[in-house]
Amino acid sequence: MRLRERTPAARDRQTARLHDRPVALTVLSEAPRGGEVPAAVRATYAAFISTGIAFASWAARIPQVKDRLGLSPSGLGLVLLAAAAGSVIALPLSGPVVTRFGSRRTVATMSALAGIALVVVAVGYRIGVAPVVAGLFALGIGMGSWDVAMNVQGALVERRLGRAIMPRFHAGFSIGTVAGALGGAAMVALGVGVTAHLAVIGVAIAIGVPLAVRGFIPDRGGPEEDTTRGAATRASLAAWRERRTILVGVFVLAFAFAEGSGNDWIGVALIDDHGVDPAIGTLGFAFFLAAMTAGRWFGPWALDTYGRVPVIRALTVVAVVGLVMFCFGPSTPVAFAGTLLWGAGISLGFPVGMSAGADDPARAASRVSVVSSIGYCAFLAGPPLIGFLAQRSSVIHALAAVIALLALAGLLAGNVRPLTPPRAPE
């Protein structure tokens, strides 16, 4: 039976329906080959999960580090600034680095650096503030470049699959953070020291991740693409002049601020302001991460059904409600419920921003680098800002500053609408 030929008008209507759907759904020219893509999917999940474990293992022990070093809230904010500073320095360079060396080599090298940095923090914690700051700075460099490279690989896998999967990769990150947070809570409850805990995690990351990412798909398809490295490197710098890329970066910044503030301060706020036991405070942090994980795992269905912009705007409202409950709720159970809404509401912001930056395969590395660089400024400014505000009121009330940035993210959500897919040749 002969298929009916579509008219140009019908094709235009289909393009309009797809305009607010992930562009990866329409890029079908890169067909999967053999077992290459399934192996890359597993390797990409491993990279995302591992970075979540590394980060949350550190974040879960922040209250103990604060007490051991005798830090005030503002002092803790300045110490946390070290990791953010390392990431902000590394991120603008990550586009050219990934373009030159590929995502696999970049993740392998930078994950090893991050694992070593965790060991430095673990040992330095017993010495004083300076070695902890040095270790966190190296951790920020390693995890910043690791983040860009694994997102570039995730976008490549998404295009090869022909369907949205980036939020699930970020759900893998959240699964890693939940595992890291629960492990941290268990270590606190069992009385295991910070040094032993973080040293073991650091060694496992430094050895395990480089082995796991050997299944990555090569970033370039052949010798003809290798000749364009110089042009791709120049494109990494040119991406800083693109209006949409910059606005997507600001959008990601708002969600990164909301996510980073929860990661750094939920445990401290519950322990200091609600007076709960340290293990319960760490459990509240785990609730927040679990909600983010669920949102990222089930989010692709909503994105494919309703499109990026409506879903993001609806979830922004959910996050604001959760923050109000956490910051101004009358009891600890209300605060715990607020962490669930807060985590679920911000779950898709960061991965959708990464997908928006990678909509054009030819410029994915450069644009993801720019978006990540802007987004990670939240991790640079967030800890000292919350610490400064907390010094004048309390940590739990200082976190209300996140609401303003989420309102900005809602206004900018239109910029993450996928680029219009090109019309098929006549």
N, C-alpha and C positions, 0 to 999 in steps of 0.2 A: 504494500500500500504506500502510495506516495505521500510524503509529509507536506502539509500545507505551508506555502511560503509566507512569511510574515511581511507585512507592509512596513515602510519606514515609520509610519505613525505608531504601529503596534510596538516596534522596537523602541521608539521614544517613550511610550507609556511604561514599558518594562524598565527602561533605564530610570525613569522617575520613581518607580516603586523601589528600585534598589538603591536610590541615592542616599538613604539614611540607613543602609545595611552595611556591615563590614565588607570592605572592598575585596578581602580575601575570598569571599564567596563567589566572586565573579571572575577570578583569575584562575582559569582552568588549563592554561597552556603549559604549565610546568607539571606534567604528569609524574606521579611517584614512580620510582624505578626499583623493582625488587624489594629487598628488605631494608633499603637505605633509609626511607622515611620512618618506619617503625623504630629503627635503632636510634634515629635522631630524636624522635619524640621521647624515648626513654632517657636518652642522655640529657635532653633539655630539662625534663622533669628533675633529674638528679641535680643539675646545676642550680635550679630554682630552690629545690628543697634544701640543699646544702647551705645556700646562703641564708635561708631563713633560720636554720639551726644555729649557724654561727652567730648571727645577729642576736637572736632571742636568748641564746645562752649567756651572752654578755649582758643584755638588757635585764634579764631576770636577776642578776646579781648586783645591779646598780644600788639598791638600798644598803646592802652589806658593804659595798665599796665606800659609799657615802659615810656610813658610820665609822668604818675602820680609819678613814683618812680625816675624819672630823670636819667634813665639808658643810657649809651652809647651803641653802637652796641656790643662791647666786653663784657660789663657788662650784657647786656641782654642775650648774649650767655651763660654766667656763671650761670645766674638764670635758664635758660632753661635746663641747665645741671642737675639740681636737679631731675627732673622727669626721665630723662634718667638714672641717677645713681640708682634711686630706682628700675627701671625696670631691669637693668643689675644685680643688687643684687638678685632680686626675680627670674629671669628666670632660672638660673642653678638649683634652688631648686624646680622648678615647676614640673619637671618630676616625682621625688619621691612623691611630694605632690599629684599630680593628680592620680598617681598609688595607693597611700594609701587611699585617701578620695574620689576619683571619680571626674569626670568633673563637675557634677551638684553642689556638695557641694563647690567645689573650686570656681566656677563662682559666686555662691550666696554670699559666704563670701567676696571674693575680690571685687565684684561690690559694696557691701555695704561700704567697706573701701574706694573705689574710690569716691563714692558719698560724704562721710564724708570729704574726702580730698578736694573736690571742695568747700565745705562750708568753710573749713579752709582758702583756698585761697581767697574766696569771702570776708571774714571778715578781713583777714590779709592784704589784699590789701590796706586797709585804715590805717594800722598801720606802715608798713615798709617792707623792703626786707626780713628780717628773717622769719616772719610767712609765707610769700609767698613761700619761699624756702622750709620750713618744709612741707607745704601743697602739694607742687609739688613732693617732695620726697615720701610722702605717696601715692599720686596719681600714681606715677610710679610703686611702689610696687603692688598696687591693680590692675592696668591695665596690668602689665606684666604677672602676674599669670592668670588673667582673660583671656588674649589673648591665652596663651598656652592651657588652659582647653577648651575653646570654639573651638579651632582648632582641638583638639583631638576628641571632640564630632562631629564636622563637618566631619572629616575623617570617623568616625564610621557610620554616616548617609549616606555618599557617598557610602560606601561599601554595606550598606543595600539596597540602591536604585538600585545599579548596574549601575550607570551612573555618569558622572562628574557633580558635583554641587558645589564644593568648591569655584570656582571663583564667583559664584552667592552669596554665603554667604559673601564673601569679597565685592561683590557689595552692599550687605546689609550694611556693614560697611561704604562704600562710600556714600550710600544713607543717612545714619545717619550723616556723616560728612557734606554733602550738606545741610541737614536740620539744623544742628548746625551752619554752616557758614551763611546760609541765615537768621536764627534767630538772629545770632550775628549782621549781617548787619542791620536788622530791629531794634534791640535794640540800635545800634549806631545812626541810623537815627532818632529814636524817643526820643533819649536822656535818655534812661534807663541806670542807673548806673551799673557798673561791679558787685558790691556787690549783688544787687537784682537779676540780671540775673543769675549769677553763683550759688547763694544760692538755687534758685528754681530748677535749673537743678540738683544740687547735691542731694537735698532731693528726687526728683523724681527717680533718679538712685538708690539711696540707698534702696528705698522701692520697686520700680517696678521690677527691674531685678531679685532679688531673687524669686519673685512670678512667673515671666515669665518662668524661666528655670526649673520649676517643670516637664515639659514634656520631659526632656532629657532622652535618652535611657541609661540604666545602662551600665557602661564601662565593667563590667565583666558579663559573661553569666551564671555563676552558682557557686556552692560551690567549685567545682574542680578547678576553676580559682583563688579563694581566697587563695588557698594554695600556689600559686606561687608569692605572693606579694614580698617576700624577694628577689626572683630571679629577678623579674621585677625591683625592686629598684636598685639591682646591675647592671642590664642592662642599667639603666639610666646613670650610671657612665661609663660603658664600651662603650657607644655610642660616647663618646668623643675621642675614639681611631679609629673610623671608617673613612677612607679616604673620601668616597663618602659623608657621613654626614657632615664632615667638609667643603668640597668644596661646597655643597649645602648651608651651612650656610654662606659662603663668598659670594655666588651668591645672597642670600637674603639680606646680608649686603649692597651690592651695590644698590639694589632697595630700601631698607629701607632708605638709605642715600638720594637717589633721591626723595623719597616720603616725608621724614621728612624735608628736606630742603625746599621743596615747601610749606609744611604745616606751617613751622615756619617763612619763610622769604618772601614769595610772597607778602603778604600785606604790609610788611615794605618796600620792594623794590619799589613797585608801589607808595607808599605814599612819601617816602623820595627821590627817584631818578627820578621818573616821575612827582612828584608834584601833584598827583591827590588827591581828597577829601578822607577822611578816609572811607566813605561809599563805594566809587568806588574801593578803594584798597581792601576792604573786598569782594567786588563783584568779583574782579579778582581771589581771593582765591577760591571763590565759583565756578568759571569757571573751575579752575584746578580740583576741586573735582568732578564736574559734568562729566568731560571728563573721569576721572578714573572710575566713576560709570558706564558709558556707556560701557567702555572697559571690565569691569568685568562682566557686565550682558550679553553681546553678545559674550564674549570670549569663553565660553564652546563649541560653534559650531565650531569655528576655531581650538580649541585644539582637538576636536574629529575628525575633518576632516583632518587636516594636521600634528598633533602631536605637542608636547610641544616645541621641540627644534627649528624647523623652525619658528613657530609663535613668540617665544620669541626673536629670533635674528632679525626678521623683525621689531617688535615693538621697539626694542632697537634703531634701526636707526631712527624711527619716534621720539622717545624721544630726541635723540641728536639734530635733526633738530629743535624741539621745544625749546630746551634750547638755541641754538644759536640765534633763533629769539627773545627769551625773554631777553637774556643778551646783545645782540649787535644790536637789532632792532632799527630803527631810530625814532619810534613813539610809543605812548601808544597802538593804535590798533594792531600794529605788536606784541607788547609784550603780549596783550590779546590772539591773535592767537597762540602765542608760548605757553601760559599756556595750551591751549587745546591740542596741540600735545604732550607737556610734560606729561600731565596727562594721555592721552590715551596710550602713549608709555610705561609708567611704570605700567600700570594697572594690568597686569597679573603676573608680576615678583614675588611679595610676595605670592599670593595664590598658584601659581605653585610650589614655593619652599616649602610651607607647605604640599602640596599634595605629593611632592617627598619625604619629610621626613616621611610621613605616609604611604608610599607604602606597607610596611610590617605591617599588623595589630598587630602582636605580640609585635612590638617594636615602635609603633606609638608614645606613650607618651614620651619615652626617647629621640627619635630622633627629634620630634617636639620641645622638650625642648632645645636640643642642637642647632638646627637650629635657633630657636627664640633667644637664648642667644647670638649667634654670630651676628645675624641680628640686634638685638637691640643695639649692640655696635655702630652702625651708629648713633643712637639717643643720645648716650653718647658723641661721638666725633664730630658729625655734628654741633650742635649749636655753641660750642666754636670755631671750625675751621672756619666756615663761618663768625662768628663775628670777629675773628682775621684777616682774609683776608679783611673783609669789612673796618676794621679800617685803612687799608693801601691803599684802593682804594675806593670802594663803594659796597654796598650790592649786587646790580644787577650784577656787574662784578665778585664778589666773588663767586656767584652761578655757574660760569663756571667750578668750580672744580668738579661739579657733573658729567660733561662729561667724565672725566677720569675714574671714577668708573663704569659708564655705559659701557664703552669700556671693562673693566674687566669682567663685567657681561656677555657680549656677548661672550667672550672667554670661560667662564665657563659654558655656557648654556648646553653643552653636558651632564653634570652631572645630570641634572634634568630629563633625559630620564627615563621613568618608568622601574622598575625592571622587568626582563623577567617573565611573568606569568608562573607558573608551568604547566607542561603537565598533562592532565587528565589521570587517571589510565587506564591501558589497560583493 
